Amino acid sequence: MGQALVRCAENDPELEVAGTVDLGDDLAPAIEASEVIIDFSFHDATREIAELAAAQSKPIVIGTTGHSDEDRGAIEALAQTIPMVWASNYSTGVNTLFWLTRKTAEVLGSDFDLEVIEMHHHHKQDAPSGTAATLGKILAEVRGLQVKEAFRHGREGIVGARTRDEIGMHSLRGGDVVGDHTVVYATNGERLELTHRAASRDTFANGALRASKWVLGRSPGLYSMQDVLWLKDWEMGRTRDSAYTAYLALGSNLGNPLENLRGGAKRLQSIGITPLVLSATWTTTPIDCPPDASPFANATLAITVLTSTTPRTLLAHCQAIERDLGRKPKKLRNESRPLDIDIITYADRVESSPELVLPHPRARHRFFVLAPLNEIAPNLVLPGHEHSVKEYLADCPEDTAAKRLDDFVWDL
């Protein structure tokens, strides 16, 4: 894949190869010289590459498969600090196949038996292919099945009649086959097959290069080729221009503050159309609160919503979440609360009303907002103002008692 990536990049006037790395080479200089990293190496190498990319705040595109659960979890956690595109296959045709596989399974229902067949060249070391595994996971999600219980990797001997709760997974190896994948839907009287055949590695290279251009400038988060190709939005009748990003601040100092933040983020995730981008959580000193107020747990997040979700609609959602998590009508100014959700910015909107002021009028003066916001949007310029978040943070009095909770995992 490395040669294909270099060759295709050299044919793209928008791209320049800053460096390539082979086994045993020093990774750091090449990563430092690059704007975005593309990893098509080996599963044992990806974690180190991703950690170096995160340390230098460089976006990364990952096409390597076969990782252990531990490594995959550690790599995905880095997406809280850098934008990361991770896909088992970067072909635009295969990603269309992913979308069609889900839609077909939903339309046909449970009366059809499901089988996945893949074939690759005789040098391929892992089986099934990452693409076949993704196809199987999509089918399992539609059917509500657990992957480990549903997959049948080939069949041998007296295995008994096929059940509806299994997904056949078959791997063929031979010759120089670049990659063939077929999803079979079979029932009494008819059979439907969806097939994609790759004739050149260039199709994967060009897809990865497309992802590398797309991920530049994105907020930290874990993305897929479905995001790059806008298939998630197209599925729901959206266009890439029909969504806005809002930045929210969450705070809690009553009950179980960290669980309150997690509960609020889970509810907000159902409102957004892409994964939330989340800062770390912090404990901070109460500001302008009653004397007996406990320390706060604070965090910020970026949420992408449809333009039909107006600032007032988003505010109503936030207030409903606060109420559902136990917040009562205010009796004292800045009293302790299970959850407080403030809209810091909504796209480039500037407005002032009794119900809502955008951007939030005190955000640029509050360490408990700026410190976590700086983790996910340091270059964000508040609408109507001249300075970025990191500039405001540099001038903001530091909360010496504040602590970043590195051990907290959002686990949404």
C-alpha positions in Angstrom: 0.0 0.0 0.0 2.9 2.4 0.7 4.0 2.5 -2.9 0.4 2.9 -4.1 -0.1 5.9 -1.7 3.1 7.6 -2.8 2.3 7.0 -6.5 -1.3 8.3 -6.2 -0.2 11.3 -4.0 2.4 12.3 -6.6 -0.4 12.5 -9.2 -2.6 14.7 -7.0 -1.6 18.4 -7.3 -3.1 19.2 -3.9 -0.8 16.8 -2.0 2.9 16.5 -1.3 4.6 13.5 0.3 6.5 14.9 3.3 8.1 11.6 4.2 7.8 7.8 4.2 8.7 5.4 7.0 9.7 1.7 6.6 10.2 -0.9 9.3 13.0 0.2 11.7 13.0 3.9 10.7 12.6 6.7 13.2 9.0 7.8 13.0 9.2 11.2 14.8 11.0 13.3 12.0 8.5 12.2 9.3 5.5 12.9 11.6 6.9 16.3 12.5 7.3 17.2 8.9 3.7 16.2 7.9 0.4 17.9 8.2 -1.5 14.5 8.3 -0.4 11.0 8.9 -1.5 7.9 6.9 -0.9 4.5 8.5 -1.0 1.4 6.4 1.6 -0.6 8.3 1.0 -3.6 10.6 -1.3 -3.9 13.6 1.7 -4.0 16.0 2.9 -0.6 14.8 -0.3 1.5 14.7 -0.4 2.3 18.4 3.0 3.9 18.5 2.3 5.8 15.3 -1.0 7.1 16.6 0.6 8.1 20.0 3.3 10.1 18.2 0.7 11.7 16.0 -1.3 12.7 19.0 1.8 14.0 20.8 2.4 16.4 17.9 -1.3 17.2 17.4 -1.4 15.7 13.9 -4.5 14.2 12.3 -4.2 10.5 11.3 -5.8 8.2 8.8 -5.6 4.5 9.7 -6.1 1.7 7.3 -4.4 -1.1 9.3 -6.5 -4.0 10.6 -6.1 -6.9 13.0 -5.5 -5.0 16.2 -6.1 -6.5 19.7 -9.0 -5.1 21.7 -6.5 -3.5 24.0 -4.6 -1.7 21.3 -7.8 -0.7 19.5 -9.2 0.8 22.7 -5.9 2.7 23.3 -5.8 4.1 19.8 -9.5 5.1 19.8 -8.9 7.0 23.0 -6.4 9.2 21.2 -9.3 10.5 19.1 -10.3 12.7 22.0 -7.3 14.8 21.2 -6.8 14.6 17.4 -9.1 13.9 14.5 -8.8 10.3 13.4 -10.3 8.5 10.3 -10.2 4.8 10.8 -11.7 2.4 8.3 -11.2 -1.2 7.3 -11.4 -0.3 3.7 -10.9 3.1 1.9 -12.5 2.2 -1.4 -15.4 4.5 -2.2 -17.1 1.4 -3.8 -16.7 -0.7 -0.7 -18.0 2.0 1.6 -21.0 2.3 -0.7 -21.3 -1.5 -0.2 -21.3 -1.0 3.6 -24.2 1.4 3.2 -26.1 -0.9 0.8 -25.5 -3.9 3.1 -27.2 -2.2 6.0 -30.1 -0.9 3.9 -30.7 -4.3 2.2 -30.7 -6.2 5.5 -33.2 -3.7 6.9 -35.5 -4.0 3.9 -35.3 -7.8 3.6 -35.9 -8.5 7.2 -35.2 -11.7 9.2 -36.4 -14.2 6.5 -33.1 -14.2 4.6 -30.0 -16.1 5.6 -26.8 -14.0 5.7 -23.4 -15.1 4.4 -20.2 -13.1 3.7 -17.6 -14.3 1.3 -14.2 -12.7 0.7 -11.2 -13.5 -1.4 -7.7 -12.1 -1.3 -4.2 -12.8 -2.6 -2.2 -15.6 -1.1 0.1 -13.3 0.8 -2.6 -11.9 3.1 -2.0 -13.0 6.7 -5.3 -12.2 8.5 -8.7 -13.8 8.1 -11.4 -12.8 7.7 -10.4 -9.5 6.1 -11.2 -6.3 8.0 -13.7 -5.4 5.3 -15.5 -8.8 5.6 -15.6 -8.4 9.4 -17.1 -4.9 9.0 -19.8 -6.3 6.7 -20.5 -9.0 9.2 -20.8 -6.5 12.1 -23.2 -4.4 10.0 -25.4 -7.4 9.5 -25.2 -8.3 13.2 -26.2 -4.8 14.2 -29.3 -4.9 12.0 -30.3 -8.3 13.3 -29.5 -7.4 16.9 -26.9 -10.2 17.2 -23.6 -10.5 19.1 -20.8 -10.9 16.6 -18.9 -13.6 18.6 -22.0 -15.7 18.9 -23.3 -15.1 15.3 -20.2 -15.6 13.1 -19.7 -19.1 11.6 -16.1 -19.2 10.1 -16.6 -21.8 7.5 -18.4 -25.1 8.2 -17.0 -28.6 8.5 -18.5 -31.9 9.6 -22.0 -32.6 10.9 -22.8 -29.0 12.0 -26.6 -29.4 11.8 -29.1 -27.2 10.1 -28.4 -23.5 9.6 -30.1 -21.2 12.1 -31.4 -17.7 11.4 -29.2 -16.3 14.1 -25.9 -17.1 12.4 -23.8 -15.2 9.8 -21.6 -17.3 7.6 -18.0 -15.9 7.2 -15.9 -17.5 4.5 -12.3 -16.6 3.5 -10.7 -17.6 0.3 -7.0 -17.1 -0.6 -5.2 -17.4 -3.9 -3.3 -15.8 -6.7 -3.0 -12.0 -6.8 -6.6 -11.1 -6.0 -6.7 -7.5 -4.7 -10.0 -8.0 -2.8 -13.4 -9.4 -3.6 -16.3 -9.2 -1.2 -19.8 -10.6 -1.5 -22.8 -10.4 0.8 -25.4 -13.1 0.2 -29.0 -12.8 1.3 -30.8 -16.2 0.7 -34.3 -17.4 1.3 -36.6 -20.0 -0.1 -37.2 -19.2 -3.8 -34.7 -16.3 -4.2 -31.2 -15.1 -3.5 -29.7 -11.6 -3.6 -26.0 -10.9 -3.8 -24.1 -7.6 -3.4 -20.5 -7.8 -4.7 -17.5 -5.5 -4.9 -14.3 -6.4 -6.7 -11.2 -4.3 -6.5 -8.8 -4.6 -9.5 -6.1 -2.2 -8.2 -4.7 -1.1 -4.9 -5.0 2.4 -6.2 -8.7 2.5 -5.3 -7.7 2.1 -1.6 -4.9 4.6 -1.9 -7.0 7.3 -3.5 -9.7 6.8 -0.9 -7.2 7.2 1.9 -5.8 10.3 0.3 -9.3 11.7 0.0 -9.7 11.0 3.7 -6.4 12.8 4.5 -7.6 16.0 2.8 -11.0 15.7 4.5 -9.7 15.3 8.0 -7.5 18.4 8.0 -9.0 21.1 10.1 -11.6 18.7 11.7 -12.4 18.7 15.4 -10.9 15.8 17.4 -13.0 12.7 17.1 -13.2 9.2 15.6 -14.5 9.3 12.0 -15.0 6.7 9.3 -15.2 6.7 5.5 -18.9 7.0 5.9 -18.2 10.5 7.3 -15.7 11.3 4.6 -18.2 10.4 1.8 -21.1 12.1 3.6 -23.1 8.8 3.4 -24.4 9.3 7.0 -25.8 12.6 6.1 -27.1 11.5 2.7 -28.9 8.6 4.3 -31.0 11.1 6.3 -31.5 13.6 3.5 -28.9 16.0 4.8 -26.2 17.9 2.9 -22.8 18.9 4.1 -24.0 22.5 4.3 -27.0 21.8 6.4 -25.4 21.4 9.8 -23.8 23.7 12.4 -21.4 23.1 15.3 -22.1 24.3 18.8 -19.7 24.3 21.8 -21.3 23.5 25.1 -19.9 23.6 28.7 -21.0 21.1 31.3 -20.7 21.4 35.1 -21.8 19.5 38.1 -21.2 19.7 41.9 -24.1 17.8 43.4 -24.7 14.1 43.7 -22.2 12.1 41.5 -20.7 14.9 39.4 -18.8 12.7 36.9 -21.8 10.4 36.3 -23.9 13.5 35.9 -21.6 14.7 33.1 -21.6 11.3 31.5 -25.4 11.2 31.6 -25.7 14.6 30.1 -23.2 13.8 27.3 -25.1 10.6 26.5 -28.3 12.5 26.0 -26.6 15.2 24.0 -25.1 12.5 21.7 -28.6 11.5 20.6 -29.2 15.1 19.4 -26.1 15.4 17.3 -25.6 14.0 13.8 -21.9 13.1 14.3 -20.0 11.7 17.3 -19.5 14.3 20.1 -16.0 15.8 20.5 -15.3 15.7 24.2 -12.7 17.4 26.4 -11.2 15.7 29.4 -13.0 16.3 32.7 -11.7 18.8 35.3 -12.3 19.5 39.0 -12.5 23.2 39.6 -13.1 25.7 42.4 -16.7 27.1 42.6 -16.9 30.7 41.4 -19.4 33.2 42.8 -21.2 30.3 44.6 -22.6 30.0 48.1 -19.8 29.4 50.7 -20.6 25.7 51.3 -20.5 24.8 47.6 -18.5 21.7 46.7 -15.9 21.6 43.9 -17.3 21.3 40.3 -16.6 18.7 37.7 -16.4 20.5 34.3 -16.0 19.5 30.7 -16.8 20.9 27.2 -17.9 19.3 24.0 -18.6 20.1 20.4 -21.9 18.9 19.0 -22.9 19.0 15.3 -26.6 19.6 14.7 -28.9 20.1 11.8 -29.7 23.7 10.9 -33.3 22.9 11.9 -32.0 22.6 15.5 -31.9 26.3 16.2 -30.1 27.8 19.2 -33.5 28.0 21.0 -34.2 24.4 20.2 -30.8 23.3 21.4 -31.3 25.4 24.6 -34.7 23.6 25.2 -32.9 20.2 24.8 -30.2 21.2 27.3 -32.8 22.4 29.8 -34.8 19.2 29.5 -31.6 17.1 30.1 -30.8 19.2 33.2 -34.3 18.6 34.6 -34.2 14.9 33.8 -31.0 14.6 35.7 -32.5 16.3 38.8 -32.0 20.0 38.5 -34.6 22.0 40.4 -35.8 25.5 39.8 -33.2 28.0 40.9 -33.6 29.4 44.4 -30.1 30.9 44.9 -27.7 32.4 42.4 -25.0 29.8 41.3 -26.3 27.3 43.8 -25.1 23.7 43.7 -26.7 21.6 40.9 -26.6 18.1 39.5 -26.0 19.4 36.0 -25.6 22.7 34.3 -25.3 22.9 30.4 -24.3 26.2 28.9 -24.2 27.0 25.1 -20.9 28.7 24.6 -21.2 29.2 20.8 -23.6 28.2 18.1 -21.9 28.4 14.7 -21.1 32.1 14.1 -24.4 33.3 15.7 -24.4 36.5 17.8 -27.6 37.3 19.7 -28.8 38.7 23.0 -32.2 38.0 24.6 -33.5 37.4 28.1 -33.4 33.6 27.3 -30.1 33.3 25.5 -26.9 35.3 24.9 -24.5 34.1 22.2 -21.6 33.7 22.6 -21.9 33.0 26.3 -21.0 36.4 27.9 -18.7 35.0 30.7 -17.1 32.1 28.9 -13.9 34.0 27.9 -13.3 35.0 31.6 -13.8 31.5 33.1 -10.9 29.1 33.6 -13.3 26.2 34.1 -14.6 26.8 30.6 -11.5 27.8 28.8 -9.2 25.0 30.1 -11.3 22.1 28.8 -12.4 24.1 25.7 -8.8 24.7 24.8 -8.3 20.9 24.5 -10.9 20.6 21.7 -10.9 24.0 20.0 -7.9 26.1 20.9 -8.1 28.2 17.8 -11.9 28.9 18.1 -12.6 32.6 17.9 -15.8 33.5 19.8 -18.2 35.2 17.3 -18.0 39.0 17.7 -14.6 38.8 19.4 -11.0 39.0 18.1 -9.2 36.5 20.2 -9.0 32.7 20.2 -9.8 30.4 23.1 -6.0 29.7 23.8 -5.4 33.5 23.9 -8.1 34.1 26.4 -6.8 31.1 28.5 -3.3 32.6 28.5 -4.7 35.8 30.0 -7.2 34.2 32.4 -6.3 33.9 36.1 -5.4 30.2 36.7 -7.4 28.1 39.1 -4.5 26.7 41.2 -6.8 24.0 42.7 -8.0 22.8 39.3 -7.1 19.3 38.3 -7.4 17.4 35.0 -8.9 14.0 35.6 -6.9 11.9 33.2 -8.3 8.6 34.5 -11.9 9.4 33.6 -13.3 7.7 30.6 -16.5 9.0 28.9 -17.6 5.5 27.7 -20.7 6.8 25.9 
